[in-house]
Amino acid sequence: MRTGADRSARLGGLYVVHQNVPGKRTRDLSFPEPILFFPLRGEIEVTTATGVHKLGPGRMLFLPGGVVHSLRSSEAEGERLIALMDPKLWRPYAKLAREATYLALSPLLRELLFHLLLEPEAALRTTLVRAFAGTLAESLARAHSGGDIEAVGARAADGRLRKAIAFLAERFADEAPLEGAAKRAGLSPRSFHRLSVTELGLAPKELLIRFRVAKAREMLATGASVTDVAFAVGYRSLSAFIAAFRSRTGHLPSARS
């Protein structure tokens, strides 16, 4: 597609746009549909109330419906896919993400979007649209359950943020791990929060919870009791641990799954 052009398709539950527009700027947009940004060439910045979310090829960004955001793309290159999902299509998965979430590149999602864009009248388009939603939901579930938490440090470009993440990975059960992580990295708590949200799309508190949940899953798999696990990963309240675990895995820690 030539530079400066858009191509789009409405597919009964999914609206797909292929843009090749370097230097594009939008301000204070809000849609009821959840959105997936998928850079192909160049970089984009999506600004929300929680910070500036930067990403390029190899990463995706999910925004829940209703989030006010602005977009800025790099001047040299600006090719990307953008998918908006009908809230009815996304309703079964709406609880998976309530904030901007970075995701690793999914070749399957990319190929599904291109196929639907190029073949909008395909006989199986309804099945493919549902497959797209389900595959995206699986990616979000892995991200929010801590399934990819080991790779978080590699996604951080700032060396100070990597130090803070490494501290949390080892000391998540400490009395005040967020303060300790910021101090180890030479950051103020505010700077730690800003860097984490900007580079990872996650607040430090969410990073801490994911490290704790990931370790809790390991311990529960060995048969350890829920109470012992809760205190071992740093919680001082059993109810707080259960709430955090359930919201990020979709099940109670007693389910052992």
Sine and cosine of phi, psi and omega as CSV:
sin_phi,cos_phi,sin_psi,cos_psi,sin_omega,cos_omega
0.00,0.00,0.67,-0.74,-0.08,-1.00
-0.93,0.36,0.44,-0.90,0.03,-1.00
-0.88,0.47,0.67,-0.75,0.02,-1.00
1.00,-0.03,0.11,0.99,-0.08,-1.00
-0.89,-0.46,0.41,-0.91,0.12,-0.99
-0.88,-0.48,0.53,-0.85,0.17,-0.98
-0.74,-0.67,0.72,-0.70,-0.07,-1.00
-0.64,-0.77,0.29,-0.96,0.04,-1.00
-0.46,-0.89,0.68,-0.73,0.11,-0.99
-0.98,-0.21,0.78,-0.63,-0.23,-0.97
-0.79,-0.62,0.47,0.88,0.02,-1.00
0.92,0.38,0.94,0.34,-0.04,-1.00
0.93,-0.38,-0.22,0.97,-0.04,-1.00
-0.60,-0.80,0.75,-0.66,0.08,-1.00
-0.90,-0.44,0.89,-0.46,-0.08,-1.00
-0.92,-0.39,0.73,-0.68,0.05,-1.00
-0.82,-0.57,0.76,-0.65,0.15,-0.99
-0.94,-0.33,0.91,-0.41,-0.04,-1.00
-0.94,-0.34,0.62,-0.78,0.20,-0.98
-0.76,-0.64,0.95,0.32,-0.14,-0.99
-0.76,-0.65,1.00,0.01,0.09,-1.00
-0.90,0.43,0.49,-0.87,0.08,-1.00
0.94,0.35,0.32,0.95,-0.02,-1.00
-0.95,0.31,0.63,-0.77,0.02,-1.00
-0.75,-0.66,0.73,-0.68,0.17,-0.99
-0.71,-0.71,0.41,-0.91,-0.04,-1.00
-0.68,-0.74,0.70,-0.72,0.17,-0.98
0.78,0.63,0.79,0.61,0.08,-1.00
-1.00,-0.03,0.46,-0.89,0.08,-1.00
-0.47,-0.88,0.77,-0.64,0.01,-1.00
-0.80,-0.60,0.54,-0.84,0.07,-1.00
-0.93,0.36,-0.35,0.94,-0.04,-1.00
-0.99,0.13,0.65,-0.76,0.20,-0.98
-0.88,0.47,0.52,-0.85,-0.10,-0.99
-0.79,-0.61,0.63,-0.78,0.15,-0.99
-0.87,-0.49,0.85,-0.53,0.08,-1.00
-0.99,-0.14,0.72,-0.70,-0.12,-0.99
-0.68,-0.74,1.00,0.09,0.01,-1.00
-0.89,0.46,0.66,-0.75,0.07,-1.00
-0.94,-0.35,-0.65,0.76,0.11,-0.99
-0.61,-0.79,0.61,-0.79,-0.05,-1.00
0.99,0.17,-0.05,-1.00,-0.03,-1.00
-0.84,-0.55,0.39,-0.92,0.11,-0.99
-0.75,-0.66,0.40,-0.92,0.14,-0.99
-0.84,-0.55,0.82,-0.57,0.06,-1.00
-0.92,-0.39,0.89,-0.46,-0.06,-1.00
-0.98,-0.21,0.80,-0.59,0.07,-1.00
-0.80,-0.60,-0.07,-1.00,0.01,-1.00
-0.90,0.44,-0.37,0.93,-0.03,-1.00
-1.00,-0.02,-0.11,0.99,0.04,-1.00
0.62,-0.78,-0.17,-0.99,0.01,-1.00
-0.98,-0.17,0.83,-0.56,-0.06,-1.00
-0.95,-0.31,0.95,-0.32,-0.05,-1.00
-0.99,-0.17,0.68,-0.74,0.06,-1.00
-0.37,-0.93,0.43,-0.90,0.04,-1.00
-0.71,-0.70,-0.19,-0.98,0.02,-1.00
-0.81,0.59,0.66,-0.75,-0.04,-1.00
0.98,-0.19,-0.12,0.99,0.03,-1.00
-0.68,-0.73,0.42,-0.91,0.07,-1.00
-0.80,-0.61,0.35,-0.94,0.06,-1.00
-0.75,-0.66,0.79,-0.61,0.05,-1.00
-0.97,-0.25,0.73,-0.68,0.11,-0.99
-0.86,-0.51,0.79,-0.61,0.09,-1.00
-0.90,0.44,0.33,-0.94,0.06,-1.00
-0.89,0.46,0.56,-0.83,0.06,-1.00
1.00,0.07,-0.03,1.00,-0.01,-1.00
-0.99,0.17,0.83,-0.55,0.06,-1.00
-0.96,0.28,0.76,-0.65,-0.06,-1.00
-0.50,-0.86,0.37,-0.93,0.13,-0.99
-0.84,-0.55,0.43,-0.90,-0.03,-1.00
-0.77,-0.64,0.65,-0.76,0.12,-0.99
-0.68,-0.73,0.78,-0.63,0.02,-1.00
-0.94,-0.34,0.39,-0.92,-0.03,-1.00
-0.89,0.45,0.44,-0.90,-0.10,-0.99
-0.97,0.25,-0.58,0.82,-0.11,-0.99
-0.97,0.24,-0.71,0.70,-0.03,-1.00
-0.69,-0.73,0.51,-0.86,-0.04,-1.00
-0.37,-0.93,0.77,0.64,0.00,-1.00
-0.99,-0.13,0.73,-0.69,-0.06,-1.00
-0.34,-0.94,0.36,-0.93,0.18,-0.98
-0.96,-0.29,0.63,-0.78,0.07,-1.00
-0.74,-0.67,0.78,-0.62,-0.01,-1.00
-0.84,-0.54,0.78,-0.63,0.07,-1.00
-0.91,-0.41,0.78,-0.62,-0.07,-1.00
-0.96,-0.28,0.70,-0.72,0.07,-1.00
-0.83,0.55,0.74,-0.67,0.01,-1.00
-0.81,0.58,-0.51,0.86,0.04,-1.00
-0.92,0.39,-0.63,0.78,0.05,-1.00
-0.90,0.43,-0.62,0.79,-0.10,-1.00
-1.00,0.04,-0.17,0.99,-0.11,-0.99
-0.79,0.61,-0.67,0.74,0.00,-1.00
-0.89,0.45,-0.32,0.95,-0.09,-1.00
-0.92,-0.40,0.12,0.99,-0.18,-0.98
-0.87,0.50,-0.45,0.89,-0.05,-1.00
-0.99,0.16,-0.12,0.99,-0.08,-1.00
-0.94,0.35,-0.53,0.85,-0.05,-1.00
-0.50,-0.87,0.84,-0.55,0.02,-1.00
-0.91,-0.41,0.20,0.98,0.01,-1.00
-0.53,-0.85,0.21,-0.98,0.06,-1.00
-0.85,0.53,0.73,-0.68,-0.08,-1.00
-0.70,-0.71,0.82,-0.57,0.12,-0.99
-0.97,0.24,0.61,-0.80,0.07,-1.00
-0.71,-0.70,0.51,-0.86,0.10,-1.00
-0.94,0.34,0.44,-0.90,0.02,-1.00
-0.82,0.58,0.69,-0.73,0.08,-1.00
-0.88,-0.48,0.97,-0.25,0.04,-1.00
-0.84,0.55,-0.57,0.82,0.00,-1.00
-0.90,0.43,-0.71,0.70,0.03,-1.00
-0.88,0.47,-0.66,0.75,0.02,-1.00
-0.87,0.49,-0.73,0.69,-0.03,-1.00
-0.93,0.38,-0.59,0.80,0.06,-1.00
-0.88,0.47,-0.70,0.72,-0.01,-1.00
-0.90,0.43,-0.70,0.72,0.01,-1.00
-0.90,0.44,-0.67,0.74,-0.01,-1.00
-0.89,0.46,-0.71,0.70,0.00,-1.00
-0.91,0.41,-0.59,0.81,0.01,-1.00
-0.92,0.39,-0.65,0.76,-0.05,-1.00
-0.99,0.11,-0.42,0.91,-0.03,-1.00
-0.79,-0.62,0.89,0.45,-0.09,-1.00
-0.91,0.42,-0.30,0.95,0.01,-1.00
-0.98,-0.22,0.24,0.97,-0.03,-1.00
-0.83,0.55,0.61,-0.79,-0.06,-1.00
-0.87,0.50,-0.52,0.85,-0.05,-1.00
-0.99,-0.14,0.34,0.94,-0.12,-0.99
-0.89,0.46,-0.58,0.81,0.02,-1.00
-0.90,0.44,-0.66,0.75,0.05,-1.00
-0.90,0.43,-0.65,0.76,-0.02,-1.00
-0.93,0.36,-0.61,0.79,0.05,-1.00
-0.89,0.45,-0.69,0.73,0.04,-1.00
-0.91,0.41,-0.60,0.80,0.04,-1.00
-0.90,0.43,-0.62,0.79,0.06,-1.00
-0.87,0.49,-0.76,0.65,-0.01,-1.00
-0.88,0.48,-0.68,0.73,-0.01,-1.00
-0.91,0.41,-0.65,0.76,0.02,-1.00
-0.92,0.40,-0.66,0.75,0.06,-1.00
-0.89,0.46,-0.66,0.75,0.03,-1.00
-0.87,0.49,-0.65,0.76,0.04,-1.00
-0.89,0.46,-0.65,0.76,0.03,-1.00
-0.89,0.45,-0.67,0.74,0.01,-1.00
-0.92,0.38,-0.63,0.77,0.01,-1.00
-0.89,0.46,-0.68,0.74,0.03,-1.00
-0.89,0.45,-0.67,0.74,-0.02,-1.00
-0.90,0.45,-0.68,0.74,-0.09,-1.00
-1.00,0.07,-0.20,0.98,0.05,-1.00
-1.00,-0.02,-0.07,1.00,-0.06,-1.00
1.00,0.03,0.13,0.99,-0.03,-1.00
-0.88,0.47,-0.43,0.90,0.01,-1.00
-0.91,-0.42,0.37,0.93,-0.11,-0.99
-0.91,0.42,-0.48,0.87,-0.01,-1.00
-0.90,0.44,-0.41,0.91,-0.04,-1.00
-1.00,-0.02,-0.02,1.00,-0.08,-1.00
-0.88,0.48,-0.70,0.71,-0.03,-1.00
-0.85,0.52,-0.58,0.81,-0.02,-1.00
-0.93,0.36,-0.38,0.93,-0.01,-1.00
-0.99,0.12,-0.21,0.98,-0.03,-1.00
-1.00,0.08,0.82,-0.58,0.00,-1.00
-1.00,0.10,-0.56,0.83,-0.05,-1.00
-0.98,0.21,0.80,-0.59,-0.03,-1.00
-0.87,0.49,-0.56,0.83,0.02,-1.00
-0.91,0.40,-0.64,0.77,0.02,-1.00
-0.91,0.41,-0.62,0.79,0.04,-1.00
-0.89,0.46,-0.63,0.78,0.05,-1.00
-0.89,0.45,-0.68,0.73,-0.01,-1.00
-0.90,0.44,-0.66,0.75,0.00,-1.00
-0.91,0.41,-0.67,0.74,0.03,-1.00
-0.87,0.49,-0.63,0.78,0.04,-1.00
-0.89,0.46,-0.73,0.68,-0.01,-1.00
-0.89,0.46,-0.59,0.81,-0.02,-1.00
-0.88,0.47,-0.50,0.87,-0.03,-1.00
-0.99,-0.16,-0.52,0.86,-0.18,-0.98
-0.89,-0.46,0.47,0.88,-0.06,-1.00
-0.88,0.47,-0.33,0.94,-0.02,-1.00
-1.00,-0.05,0.03,1.00,0.00,-1.00
-0.89,0.45,0.22,-0.98,0.00,-1.00
-0.90,0.44,-0.68,0.73,-0.01,-1.00
-0.69,-0.72,0.94,0.33,-0.13,-0.99
-0.92,0.39,-0.54,0.84,-0.02,-1.00
-0.92,0.38,-0.67,0.74,0.06,-1.00
-0.90,0.43,-0.66,0.75,0.02,-1.00
-0.90,0.44,-0.63,0.77,0.00,-1.00
-0.91,0.41,-0.69,0.73,0.01,-1.00
-0.89,0.45,-0.68,0.73,0.00,-1.00
-0.90,0.44,-0.69,0.72,0.01,-1.00
-0.86,0.50,-0.58,0.81,-0.04,-1.00
-1.00,0.04,-0.08,1.00,-0.03,-1.00
0.95,0.30,0.55,0.84,-0.04,-1.00
-0.88,-0.48,0.49,-0.87,0.21,-0.98
-0.97,0.22,0.39,-0.92,0.05,-1.00
-0.81,0.58,-0.61,0.79,0.00,-1.00
-0.92,0.40,-0.68,0.73,0.01,-1.00
-0.92,0.40,-0.62,0.78,0.06,-1.00
-0.86,0.51,-0.73,0.69,0.01,-1.00
-0.88,0.48,-0.72,0.69,-0.04,-1.00
-0.88,0.47,-0.73,0.68,-0.01,-1.00
-0.89,0.45,-0.68,0.73,-0.05,-1.00
-0.90,0.44,-0.70,0.71,0.00,-1.00
-0.93,0.37,-0.67,0.74,-0.04,-1.00
-0.91,0.41,-0.71,0.71,-0.11,-0.99
-1.00,0.02,-0.50,0.86,-0.10,-0.99
-0.90,-0.43,-0.25,0.97,-0.08,-1.00
0.95,0.30,0.29,0.96,-0.04,-1.00
-0.73,-0.68,0.69,-0.72,0.11,-0.99
-0.96,0.28,0.45,-0.89,0.03,-1.00
-0.81,0.59,-0.61,0.79,0.01,-1.00
-0.87,0.48,-0.62,0.78,0.01,-1.00
-0.93,0.36,-0.62,0.78,0.08,-1.00
-0.85,0.53,-0.71,0.70,0.00,-1.00
-0.86,0.50,-0.71,0.70,0.00,-1.00
-0.88,0.48,-0.65,0.76,-0.03,-1.00
-0.92,0.38,-0.63,0.78,0.08,-1.00
-0.89,0.47,-0.67,0.74,-0.01,-1.00
-0.91,0.41,-0.69,0.73,0.00,-1.00
-0.91,0.41,-0.65,0.76,0.01,-1.00
-0.87,0.50,-0.69,0.72,0.03,-1.00
-0.93,0.37,-0.62,0.79,0.00,-1.00
-0.88,0.47,-0.64,0.77,0.02,-1.00
-0.88,0.48,-0.66,0.75,0.04,-1.00
-0.88,0.47,-0.72,0.69,-0.05,-1.00
-0.93,0.37,-0.65,0.76,0.00,-1.00
-0.90,0.44,-0.54,0.84,0.01,-1.00
-0.91,0.42,-0.35,0.93,0.02,-1.00
-1.00,0.03,-0.08,1.00,0.01,-1.00
0.99,-0.15,0.10,1.00,0.02,-1.00
-0.89,0.45,0.48,-0.87,-0.02,-1.00
-0.96,0.28,0.47,-0.88,-0.01,-1.00
-0.86,0.50,-0.66,0.75,-0.01,-1.00
-0.90,0.44,-0.72,0.69,0.01,-1.00
-0.88,0.48,-0.66,0.75,-0.01,-1.00
-0.91,0.42,-0.69,0.72,-0.02,-1.00
-0.82,0.57,-0.74,0.67,-0.03,-1.00
-0.96,0.27,-0.52,0.85,-0.02,-1.00
-0.93,0.38,-0.52,0.85,-0.03,-1.00
-1.00,-0.06,0.07,1.00,0.16,-0.99
0.92,-0.40,0.01,1.00,0.01,-1.00
-1.00,0.06,0.62,-0.78,0.06,-1.00
-0.97,-0.26,-0.01,1.00,0.02,-1.00
-0.73,-0.68,0.83,-0.56,0.00,-1.00
-0.90,0.44,-0.63,0.78,-0.02,-1.00
-0.91,0.41,-0.61,0.80,0.03,-1.00
-0.91,0.41,-0.65,0.76,0.04,-1.00
-0.89,0.45,-0.72,0.69,-0.03,-1.00
-0.88,0.47,-0.67,0.74,0.00,-1.00
-0.90,0.44,-0.70,0.72,-0.01,-1.00
-0.91,0.42,-0.68,0.73,-0.02,-1.00
-0.90,0.43,-0.72,0.69,-0.06,-1.00
-0.92,0.40,-0.64,0.77,-0.05,-1.00
-0.92,0.38,-0.39,0.92,-0.05,-1.00
-0.96,-0.27,-0.23,0.97,0.04,-1.00
-0.90,-0.44,-0.32,0.95,-0.02,-1.00
1.00,0.06,0.06,1.00,0.01,-1.00
-0.51,-0.86,0.26,-0.97,0.01,-1.00
-0.96,0.26,0.50,-0.86,0.03,-1.00
-0.87,0.49,-0.43,0.90,0.02,-1.00
-0.94,0.34,-0.22,0.97,-0.01,-1.00
-0.96,0.28,-0.35,0.94,0.05,-1.00
0.86,0.51,0.53,0.85,0.00,-1.00
-0.84,-0.54,0.00,0.00,0.00,0.00
